[in-house]
Amino acid sequence: MAGASAPEAAERTAVDKALSLLAALGGESPAGLGVTELGRRTGLTKSTAFRLLGVLLRNGVIERVGSNYRLSPALGELGGHADDPRHEWLCTVLTPFLADLYELTHETVHLAVLDGLDVLYINKLYGHRPVRSPSRIGGRVPAHCTAVGKSLLAYDAQAIDAVAARSLAGLTAHTITDRNLLERHLCEVQRDGIAFDHEEALLGLTCVAAPVFGPAGRPVAAVSVAGATGRFDPRQHAAALRRICYAAGRALVAAQGPPRSPGALARMAAS
């Protein structure tokens, strides 16, 4: 990496650079490596390496050992959240777009799927100004309480009927718990292609989300940007979110699709 030409270096994205840091740390002793040595091994400037190490540190995939860095045990646990091969495939294809959104906003970003009447978070990148949130990788939240959930419910008539048939839990005083109001809200989401969460999952948290459409023309995942209420204006990020979700959908269409092992085929046939 250190010998990369200038054009090659210019083409490297933030994701490429972060992955090169993780690769450099792989297999190292428990003492880890310092920023200067990591920069030498990856071809990154010290300031760039330090900035990206901060992102990786906040996301829990590396840890500090004095002035050095090493891989965190949590990195190996991330794969445990991808029990469904479709989720693992979605995470693989869509995480670069999640990273693009993070680079544009420097806010906390999420990738989620609809699982029953909940949203399941399959990836999350923490922003420069982290905000308290009920989301975590592998965690679930009732779909009607979240922007990612509403952006997926809006295109799933069967899920809307199932949600409307049950008592809607209110996580905060702002959660939509009236069925008729929720249905009207979901119609607006489908019309606009964007969903909002104004302190509906947690007080002090505001989110904006959009769906990612798969090869069949139906949403298969949703991406969101979140920030602290008052400081964070979700509408400022709506246009960028739409663009990135559109590009992510094209990438899904171009991809070969999730692995189809016998077990995966059986699960997909039953879904």
C-alpha positions in Angstrom: 0.0 0.0 0.0 2.9 2.4 0.8 4.1 2.2 -2.8 0.8 3.1 -4.4 0.9 5.7 -7.2 -0.6 9.1 -6.8 -3.6 8.3 -9.1 -4.3 5.1 -7.2 -4.1 6.9 -3.9 -6.5 9.6 -5.1 -9.1 6.9 -6.0 -9.1 5.3 -2.6 -12.3 6.0 -0.7 -12.7 6.4 3.0 -13.9 2.8 3.2 -10.8 1.6 1.4 -8.6 3.5 3.8 -10.4 2.2 6.9 -10.2 -1.4 5.6 -6.5 -1.0 5.0 -6.0 0.1 8.6 -8.0 -3.0 9.8 -5.9 -5.2 7.5 -2.7 -3.7 8.9 -3.8 -4.4 12.4 -4.8 -8.0 11.7 -2.5 -10.6 13.2 -0.5 -8.1 15.2 0.6 -8.8 18.8 -1.6 -7.6 21.7 0.6 -4.5 21.9 -0.9 -3.2 18.7 0.6 -0.5 16.4 1.0 3.2 16.6 -0.3 5.8 14.2 3.1 6.4 12.5 3.6 2.7 11.8 0.0 2.3 10.6 0.5 5.2 8.2 3.7 3.7 6.9 2.1 0.3 6.3 -1.1 1.7 4.6 0.3 4.7 2.7 -1.9 7.1 4.6 -0.8 10.4 6.1 -0.7 10.5 9.9 -3.6 12.9 10.1 -5.8 10.7 7.8 -4.9 7.6 9.7 -5.6 9.3 13.1 -9.0 10.5 11.9 -10.1 7.1 10.5 -8.8 5.3 13.6 -11.1 7.6 15.6 -14.1 6.5 13.6 -13.1 2.8 14.0 -12.6 3.3 17.7 -16.0 4.9 18.2 -17.6 2.0 16.3 -15.9 -0.5 18.6 -14.0 -2.5 16.0 -10.6 -1.4 17.4 -9.4 -0.4 20.8 -6.6 1.6 22.3 -3.6 0.1 24.1 -1.7 3.1 25.5 -0.8 5.1 22.4 -1.2 2.1 20.1 -4.3 0.5 18.4 -5.3 -3.1 18.0 -8.4 -5.0 16.7 -11.2 -5.2 19.2 -12.8 -8.6 20.2 -16.1 -7.0 19.2 -15.0 -7.1 15.5 -15.3 -10.9 15.5 -18.8 -10.7 17.1 -20.3 -8.6 14.2 -20.7 -11.7 12.0 -22.9 -13.2 14.7 -25.7 -10.8 13.8 -25.9 -12.0 10.3 -27.8 -15.3 10.9 -29.8 -14.8 7.7 -27.6 -15.0 4.6 -29.7 -12.3 3.0 -28.9 -9.9 5.8 -25.2 -10.7 5.4 -25.4 -10.1 1.7 -27.3 -6.8 2.2 -24.7 -5.7 4.7 -21.8 -6.5 2.3 -23.4 -4.7 -0.7 -24.8 -1.7 1.1 -22.2 -0.8 3.8 -20.1 1.2 1.3 -23.1 3.4 0.7 -23.7 3.7 4.4 -20.1 4.9 4.7 -20.7 7.4 1.8 -23.6 8.8 3.8 -21.5 9.1 6.9 -18.8 11.0 5.0 -21.4 13.4 3.7 -23.1 14.0 7.1 -20.7 13.0 9.8 -23.8 12.0 11.7 -24.8 8.5 13.0 -26.1 6.4 10.1 -28.0 3.1 10.2 -28.8 0.2 7.9 -31.9 -1.8 8.8 -34.3 -4.4 7.5 -37.9 -5.2 8.4 -38.2 -8.4 10.4 -41.8 -9.1 11.2 -43.2 -5.9 12.7 -39.8 -4.8 14.0 -36.8 -3.3 12.4 -33.5 -5.2 12.7 -30.4 -3.1 12.6 -27.7 -4.8 10.6 -25.1 -2.0 10.6 -24.5 1.3 12.3 -21.7 3.9 12.0 -21.4 6.5 14.8 -21.2 10.1 13.9 -18.7 12.8 15.2 -21.3 13.9 17.7 -22.9 10.6 18.9 -26.4 10.8 20.2 -28.1 8.4 22.6 -30.2 5.9 20.6 -32.1 2.6 21.1 -30.4 1.2 18.0 -27.5 -1.3 18.0 -26.3 -3.8 15.5 -28.4 -6.9 15.9 -31.0 -5.0 17.9 -34.7 -4.6 17.3 -37.2 -1.7 17.7 -40.9 -1.7 16.8 -41.1 -0.6 13.2 -43.8 2.1 13.6 -41.6 3.9 16.1 -38.6 4.5 13.7 -37.9 6.3 10.5 -36.3 3.2 9.0 -39.3 1.1 10.0 -41.9 3.5 8.5 -39.9 3.8 5.3 -40.3 0.0 4.9 -43.8 -0.4 6.3 -45.1 2.1 3.8 -44.5 -0.3 0.9 -45.7 -3.5 2.6 -49.5 -3.7 2.7 -49.4 -7.0 4.6 -47.2 -5.5 7.3 -49.4 -2.4 7.5 -52.5 -4.6 8.1 -50.6 -6.6 10.8 -49.5 -3.4 12.5 -52.9 -1.9 12.4 -54.5 -5.0 13.9 -52.5 -4.8 17.1 -52.2 -2.3 19.9 -49.4 0.1 19.0 -46.8 0.5 21.7 -45.7 4.1 22.5 -42.0 4.4 23.3 -42.4 8.1 23.9 -45.2 10.7 24.1 -44.4 11.4 20.4 -44.8 7.8 19.1 -47.8 7.4 16.7 -50.1 5.0 18.4 -53.3 5.8 16.5 -53.8 3.3 13.7 -55.6 5.8 11.3 -52.9 8.4 11.9 -50.2 5.9 11.2 -51.8 4.8 8.0 -52.1 8.4 6.8 -48.5 9.0 7.7 -47.3 5.9 5.8 -49.2 7.1 2.7 -47.2 10.3 3.0 -44.0 8.3 3.3 -44.8 6.3 0.2 -45.7 9.5 -1.7 -42.5 11.3 -0.7 -40.1 8.4 -0.5 -38.8 9.6 2.8 -39.7 9.0 6.5 -39.1 10.9 9.7 -38.8 10.0 13.4 -39.4 13.1 15.6 -38.5 11.7 19.0 -40.8 8.7 18.5 -38.3 6.1 19.5 -36.4 8.1 22.1 -36.7 11.6 23.4 -33.9 13.8 22.1 -33.4 11.7 18.9 -34.5 12.8 15.4 -34.0 10.6 12.3 -34.7 10.7 8.6 -34.7 7.5 6.5 -35.3 6.2 3.0 -35.8 2.7 1.5 -33.4 0.8 -0.7 -35.2 -1.0 -3.5 -34.1 -4.5 -4.5 -34.1 -6.3 -7.9 -37.8 -7.1 -7.6 -38.7 -3.4 -7.2 -39.6 -3.7 -3.6 -37.7 -2.2 -0.6 -35.4 -4.7 1.0 -33.6 -2.4 3.5 -33.6 1.2 4.7 -30.9 3.7 5.5 -31.2 6.5 8.1 -29.3 9.5 9.5 -29.8 10.4 13.1 -29.0 13.3 15.3 -29.9 15.2 18.4 -33.2 17.0 18.3 -32.7 20.8 18.1 -29.2 20.6 16.6 -30.1 18.1 13.8 -32.3 19.2 11.0 -33.4 15.9 9.2 -34.7 17.7 6.1 -31.2 19.0 5.3 -30.1 15.4 4.7 -33.1 14.2 2.8 -31.8 14.9 -0.7 -28.4 13.2 -0.1 -30.2 10.3 1.5 -32.4 9.8 -1.5 -29.4 9.9 -3.9 -27.4 7.4 -1.9 -30.4 5.0 -1.5 -31.0 5.2 -5.3 -27.4 4.3 -6.0 -27.5 1.5 -3.4 -30.6 0.1 -5.1 -28.8 0.1 -8.4 -25.9 -1.8 -6.8 -28.3 -4.4 -5.4 -29.8 -4.9 -8.9 -26.3 -5.3 -10.4 -25.2 -7.8 -7.7 -25.7 -11.5 -8.1 -27.9 -11.8 -5.1 -27.6 -13.5 -1.7 -26.1 -17.0 -1.3 -28.6 -19.7 -2.0 -27.5 -22.6 0.1 -30.1 -25.3 0.7 -30.9 -23.8 4.1 -31.2 -20.3 2.7 -33.5 -21.5 -0.1 -35.8 -23.1 2.4 -36.0 -20.0 4.5 -36.6 -17.8 1.4 -39.3 -20.1 0.2 -41.0 -19.9 3.6 -40.8 -16.1 3.8 
